[in-house]
Amino acid sequence: MPGTVVGVVKVVLNGVDYRTKQGATLEMGGEQKTSQYASGKRSGSSSEPMGSKISVTFEFMADTDLEALRDFVGQADYITDKGVMYTAPNSETMEPPKVSDNGGGVELTIEGDPAVLAS
């Protein structure tokens, strides 16, 4: 869908669709490059692999399983409201969930292999 603006996304973990609050971000991963210099001039670059990172806040529902979120290992999907999906295989939760009251939700950071376009 060229020219279509992407709106709200959802994050699905191992097929479980948690209610996602607005503002989820995806860092694709891939190669992180660093410029190399010789005699004061750029001579090229070096690179090192970099994994993907999803930062998300889920709605804190009565049935939200905080232990499952804390212990998550598997496939994380970042899906736009236009149906575009990026999959981050070999993902896992990087720190325990942070829970806030007053509608704050459950903050979570997930890292995995570089994300790939799945749809």
Sequence and secondary structure as in RCSB ss.txt:
>XXXX:A:sequence
MPGTVVGVVKVVLNGVDYRTKQGATLEMGGEQKTSQYASGKRSGSSSEPMGSKISVTFEFMADTDLEALRDFVGQ
ADYITDKGVMYTAPNSETMEPPKVSDNGGGVELTIEGDPAVLAS
>XXXX:A:secstr
 TT     EEEEETTEE  B TT EEE  EEEEEEEEETTEEEEEEEEEE EEEEEEE   TT  HHHHHT EEE
EEEEETTS EEEEEEEEE S  EEETTTTEEEEEEEES  EE  
